[in-house]
Every structure is written in C-alpha cells, then in structure tokens.
Amino acid sequence: MRGAVALVPPSCCGAGYFRRLRRALPDEIGVLALELPGHGRRYSEPYLTSAPAVVADALAQIDCPVDVVYGESLGAYIGLALVAALGDRRRPALVAASNVPPSQQRRVASEDIATLESAVATFASMGGAITDEVLDDPHLAAGAFAMIRADLLLSRSFVETVGTTTTPGNVTVLAGDRDTSLSELPAWARHTTGRYSFELLPGGHLLAESNPSGVAGVLLSALTEV
C-alpha cells in the first residue's frame, strides 16, 4: 500500500506531537506533519488567528499529492478547510478527530480569553489541558496564555468560516472513549457529499498520543478507500 497523509496538530502543539503516530504508520506511507506559525519549529513566527491565512500557509507546506488529511482537535477544522481547498480532482479524505462539528461549536467570546484563567478554562472545556508546572511558572504561563489565546481565536475564525463547508471526499470522525468534551458528532456528516463514518477508539482527547496504533489503523483504512 502506498499513499500520502497530511497531519494537522491540535491546539498548542507542533508537528513533533505526531512522532508516535508516525512510528505507528508503515514506512511506505508518505507522511507530512504540518507546522503552524508560532508552534514547534516555527516558534519564533507570529501566531495566525485567521482561518484563510492558516489554510494558505498549510497549502504552501504541501509539496506532493495528499490522499488523506488527519486533523485533531483544532486540526480537525483546519483539515476540513484544507481538503476543501485541495480541490475535487483527487478528492482527499478527511479524518477528523477530537472535535465537535464546527456548526455545533460555541463561539469563543472576548471574555473567554481576557485572562490566563479564563483562557485556560475555555481551553479545558474544549478538551485541552495545561499542566500545573506551566501555570505555576510566570514566564511559561505568559507564553502559554499567548498561545492558547491565539489558538482559541483561530478556532473562532474557523467556526465562523467552515460551518457550511463540504468536501466530495469521505469523512471519518474519530473520538476517544475517555474524551468528555465531544457532542453532536453525527453533524460532521453535513460536511461531505461522500461517505461519512464514525469510530470510537480507546483513548483521550489527544488521541494520536494516547492511541497512535488505533489512529494509524483508521488512516490506513481511509487510504484504501481513496
């Protein structure tokens, strides 16, 4: 089996987040882990909070045909916009993990990101978590606040722009059985004119970290159907 998969990380994570998933995938599968500005190796770049700007940035990173896009948490929204932007010719599939459909996501309000405490609480309500070690260190906490705030603004931008986006490719939705942040998942079916399916896997919100082999199996199945 051959094919190419693009991986879009969750909020506050860089491309390195996918190292366990990459090891779980066969060597013959092409894997491209996308890196958002301000995250991972691009930590020195300004954050982007506009959905169109992030999609344009992601498209610029893709230098080969992509058959499947896997997006986790915030990455699920980026992935949806990305497969739509890649066009109808290859009909790439979307595997969206650990997020409610954009049409069902509550819109982040200004007061939700006004302080570190409110931003962390909002982030937690969406399944994210920041360790006490980070929050107890003033320097680390300040950096975490800037990243959380930017990613929540970016999530709001995607909620506002992809609520009615559809793709001709298949859409598979994944959820971890320990993820309590999810609801209304069948509404993801509205985002494809192809086949919609749902899989519940053992794991938490950060599914590629808690169950990389399970996610890898779903990606391989998606590749066989493209």
NORLINVEN-V800360 format. One record per backbone hydrogen bond with DSSP energy under -1.0 kcal/mol. CO is the residue of the C=O (numbers start at 1). NH is the residue of the N-H. If there is no record, write none. Layout:
((CO NH) (CO NH))
This chain:
((3 30) (4 67) (4 68) (5 32) (6 70) (7 34) (8 72) (10 13) (14 17) (15 18) (16 19) (18 22) (19 23) (20 24) (26 29) (30 5) (32 7) (36 39) (39 42) (40 43) (42 38) (42 45) (50 54) (51 55) (52 56) (53 57) (54 58) (55 59) (56 60) (67 93) (68 6) (69 95) (70 8) (71 97) (72 75) (73 76) (74 78) (75 79) (76 80) (77 81) (78 82) (79 83) (80 84) (81 85) (82 86) (93 69) (94 172) (95 71) (96 174) (97 73) (101 104) (109 112) (110 113) (115 119) (116 120) (117 121) (118 122) (119 123) (120 124) (121 125) (123 128) (124 127) (131 135) (132 136) (134 137) (137 141) (138 142) (139 143) (140 144) (141 145) (142 146) (143 147) (144 148) (145 149) (146 150) (147 151) (148 152) (149 153) (150 154) (151 155) (152 156) (153 157) (154 158) (155 159) (156 160) (158 162) (162 165) (167 193) (170 94) (171 197) (172 96) (173 199) (174 98) (175 201) (176 179) (184 187) (185 188) (186 189) (187 190) (188 191) (189 192) (191 167) (195 171) (197 173) (199 175) (201 177) (203 178) (205 207) (206 210) (207 211) (211 215) (212 216) (213 217) (214 218) (215 219) (216 220) (217 221) (218 222) (219 223) (220 224))
